[in-house]
Amino acid sequence: MNAQLIREGSNIQFALQMKNQKEYDAHQLKLNKKKAKKKKKK
């Protein structure tokens, strides 16, 4: 029972991490696109 709870807890942590990672990656992509546009103007 305890091991089951610990496993589920770590799964939730992992899911949150993945969600944050996806949001972070999307944010980085937007920044990279802005940087790319600035480079083209030069």
MODELLER restraints for C-alpha pairs under 7 A, 6 or more apart:
rsr = mdl.restraints
at = mdl.atoms
